Each structure stands twice: as C-alpha cells, then as structure tokens.
Amino acid sequence: MAYTVVYTTPSGERSEDHPDHVRAIERALTFSGMGASDVHVRTAAGRVYRAPGEMPDLLQAEGGAGHEAGSPILNS
C-alpha cells in the first residue's frame, strides 16, 4: 500500500510518497517537529491521519513494527 505524507511550508503544500507506513510516520513526525503545518499521512484507501496526534492510530491500523508500547518511532 502507498502512503502520502502531505505538509504545508511557507512556500506552499508539499507531498512525498512512501511504500512503507513506518517510514511515512517517521517523515510526518519529522515535518511536524520542524514546524510544518497541516501535516498528515494519506493512505491509498483515502484515510487521513494527522500528525503528530493520530500517528499511533495509523501504526495500529496498519500493523507492523513499532506499534508496541515504548516504540522509538512514537516516543522520540
């Protein structure tokens, strides 16, 4: 499944595609932490998860490494 990270900078909206949900989460958290606005991950099915608050929901919904408590992905 493809995941699109979307974020807004002073120069406009940007996006990047990732084949892996964990990498998309990492990038969304990075952009959010750098001060980008309206950061979210859109799945191929059209579901939108806002960063940083809904990243645990995305990780749980898509499964895979990092969904357990204490994950370095969500606790960095």
N, C-alpha and C positions, 0 to 999 in steps of 0.2 A: 504494500500500500504506500502511496506517496503522501507526504506531509509538506505543507507550505507554511513557512514562517513569514508572517507579514508584520511590518513595523513602520512607524512614521518618524522621519527625521525632519529637521528644519528645511531640508531641500525637497521633501515630498515622501510619498509612500514607496516602500521598497518591499521586495519579497525574494525568498530563495526556497528552492525545493530540496527536500531530503527524502531518501528512500526509507530511512530508519526513524521511528518515533523518538527514540532516546536522543539521537543527535539533534532532532528538531527541538526537543525540550531544552537541551543544553544551549542551543543558539538563541531560543526565545528568552531564556533566563539571562543570557549574556546581554542581549539588546535591552531588555528591561532594566537590568542593573546599570547599563550605560546611560540611561535616561531617555531612551526612545519611547514614544507614546503609542498607544493603541497596539501593543504587541500581542499577537495571538498566533496560534497554530491551527490551520485548517486541514482537516483530513480529506482523503479522496471521496469519502461519503458525504462531505459537506458540513460535518460537525465542526464547530469553532470552540477552541479552548483559550481563554485569556491568560496571559502571563502577568505576574507570576502565580496568582491565586488558584488557577484551575489546572496547573501542570500536574499536581498529584492525581487529579481526576483522569487526565489523558493517560498518564502512565498506568494507572489501574485499569482503565478501559481497554488499552491496547496490550497490556501484559508485558512480559519481558523483564530483563534485568533492571534492578533499581526500584522496584515497587515495594520492597520490604522496608520496615521502619529503620531509620538510620541511614538511608541511602545517601551516598555522597552526591548524587545528582540533585536531590531536592534539599539537601542540608548544607550546601556550600555557601 
